[in-house]
Amino acid sequence: MIFSDQVALVTGASGGIGRAVALALARDGALVIATGRDRARLAETRAALAAASPLPHRVEACDATDTAAVQALFRGIQQDPGRLDILVQAAGIFEPRALGLTDAAALDRHLSVHLRAALQHMQLASRLMSARKSGSIVNLGSVMAAQGGAGFFAYAAAKAGLTGASLAAARELAPLGIRVNVVAPGFIDTAMSAGLSSAERTARENRIALRRFGRPKEVAEAVCLLASSRGSYITGQVLGVDGGMPA
């Protein structure tokens, strides 16, 4: 139980990678606080966490882009359980749109979810973690932050911003005992990738060395490595979990 006696906050835990991370942390002993926007899917996460371990996990509806709601969330964590050891940011949106068709509203949505909200969570989490001189933050980036992707202009831009911010935070927070890393998935079997046509999926699989999309659990394993004491000397890194996608 490598996360025994630790408290973990996971955003975007209503499904996909976020839920897989929350369950992996719970099974390895963490008390998990899971957040997301979809109340119906959060109910499924609550049931899965209850089945994963007997700890009093918390599942809360919270829009990661709602500044006041996020502040209230962290005030609640500060009061009970009074500590935060791990933050995993998996909240995200995926709206493929060509450069010429990406309007200001679409760009703002991506920057709000993937960058502004993530920065606020890191600020508030680091304040709680610094009191104990210990903590780990793992942000879910994307291979597109470095490689780009035709039709994913806003998504790639926002994830690139998140990666840069994470690396800067890693340097700033290291003296406080807080590690910051990025896990950059490739194409993973989630609701985000479900909209691809059969032809699109086959074309993308043929560009992956392992010739398949990844599974949320496989991303969760990488997140847990970086969040745990096994990754105690790892900070400021971007770990690709992409099956061997070419640059």
N, C-alpha and C positions, 0 to 999 in steps of 0.2 A: 504494500500500500504506500507507494512512493509519495503520494500527496496527503498522507494522513495529517490531520490537524491544520490543513491549509484551506483557505477560502479562495474560490475562483469566481470571477465574473465573466460570463460569456455573452457577448452581444450577437444578435442574428441567430438566436438559438431555436427559432421556430421550425427549422428544418435544415436539410442539406448538411453542409460542413459544420455549421454552428451547432446543430443538434448532436452530430457525431462527436464533436469536441467535448461538449457538455457531458455526454454519456461516458466518454473515455476517462475524463477527469473524475467523475463520480465513482466509476468502477475501481479507480486507483486510489480512492480514499478522500478526495476533496469534497468539501461542502460547496455545492455549486449554486450560484445565483445566475439564473438564465433569463435573458430579456429578448424581446422581439416585438413586432407590431401586430402579427396575425394571431388574434386571441384563440381561434379555433385550433390552429396548429400548435400554439403554445400549450394547449390542454394535452395534446399528444406528447409533447416534450415532458410535461409534468408527470404523466403516467409512466413514461419510459424511465425517468429519473428515479421515481419511486420504486420501480422494479430493479433498477441498477444497484441501489444501496439503501440502507435504512436511515441515512442521515436526513435531517430536515431541510432538504433542498428547497430553494425558493425560485418560483417562476413568476416573473412580473412583466406585464405589458408595458413597454416603454419605447417610444419612438426615439431612436438614437439622435435624430436631428432636432428634437425638442429640448432646447437648452434648459428650460426650467424643470422639465421632467427628469432630465439627467442629473441636474443638481440635487433634486429631491431624492433620487435613487441613491446617490453617494452619501447624502446625509443619513439616510436610513442604514446604509452599510456601516457608517461610522458609529452609529448608535448600537447596532446589532447586526452582525457579530463583533463589531468593533475593530476589524482588521481586514486587510485585503492583501493576498499574497500573489495572485495571478490575475491578469487581465488578458482575455483573448477577444479580439475584435473581428467578428465574422459577418457583421451586418453589411449588406451590399445590395445593389440593384444592377441589372444587366439589360441595357436597352440598345441593341445594335442599331446603328444609324450612320449613314455615310457622312463624310465631312461636310459636304454641301447641304445636307439636310439636318445637321445638328444645330438647332436653334439655341438661344440663350437659356430658355427654360430647361431644356434637356441637359445642357452643360451644368447649370446650377444644381440640378437634382443630383448629378453624379458627384460634383464637388462637395455638396452638402453632406451626403451620406458617407462617402469614402474618405473625405479629407477633413472638413470642418468638424463633423461629429467625432471623428477619430481623435482629432487633436484635443477636443474637450475631455474626452474620456481619459486620454493619457495624462492631461494636466491634473485631473481630479484623482486618478488612481495613484499617480506618483506622490501626491501629498499624503495619502494614507500609507503608502509603502515606505516613504522616507522616515516615518516615525519608528519603524522597526529596522531601518537600514537594510531592507531586503525586499525583493520582489522581482517578478518577471512579467514582461508585457510581450505578447506575440500578436502581431497584426497580420491579417490575411491580405496579401498583395495579389499579384498576378504576373504570369510570365509576360503579359502584354505591356507591363510597365517598362520592360527593357526591350522587348521585341516589337511592340506595336501590333497592329492588326487591322487590316482593311475593314472598314465598317464599324470599328470600335473606338473612334476618336475620343469621345468624352470619357469612356470607361478607362482607356489606356492613360489618358492625361491625369485623371483623378488618382489612379493607382500609382502612377509614377510620383505624384506629389506625396502620397502616403509613404512610399518607400523612402523618399528623401527626408521627410519629416521623422521617420522612424530611426534612420541612421544618425540624424542630428541629435535626437533624444537619447540614443544609446550613449553617445559621447558625454552629453550633459549629465545624465543620471547615473553613470557608472560610479562616480565617487560616492554616491548615496547607496550603493549596493543594489541598484535596480538595473536589470538587464532588459534590453529591447531588441527584438529580432523580428524578421518578416518571413513568413512562409508564402511562397509564390506558387500557387497551383497552376497546372495547365488545364486541360479540359477534363472536368470531373462530372460524373453522372449525378446531376442535381436538377432541380426544377429550372435553373438558369440555362442549362444546356438542352433541356427537353424540347425546346422549340426548333432545334435544327432539323432540317429535312434529312431523309435517309441518305441522299446523295452528299449533302454537306458533311454529315457525320462520317461517312466512309472516306471522304476526301481528307478530313482532318485526322482520322485514325491512321491513314496511310503515311502521314507526316510524322507520326510518333514512333519512336524506336520500338516501344513495347507493343505497338499496333492495337492499342485499346485506350479508352478513357479510364481515368482513375476512379476510385471509390472514395466517398467521404471519409470512411474509416481510415484509409491510407493517409489522407491529409491530417486527420486527427492524431495519428501516431507521431507524425513529424512535429506537430504542435506540442504534444506532451513531452517529447524529448527536450525541446527548447525551454519549456516551462519548468521542467524538473531539475533536480540537483544533478542529474546526469549531464545536463548542459550548463553546468555552473561556470564554465570558462568560455562560454559562447555569448557574445553580444555584438550588436552592430552588423549582423549577417543577414543575407537573403538566401534562404534555402528553397531551391526549386523542387517542387514535387509535381513533375510533368511527364514522367514516363520517357524522357529523352526527346523533348521537342527541339528541333534545330533552331538556332538563332537566325 
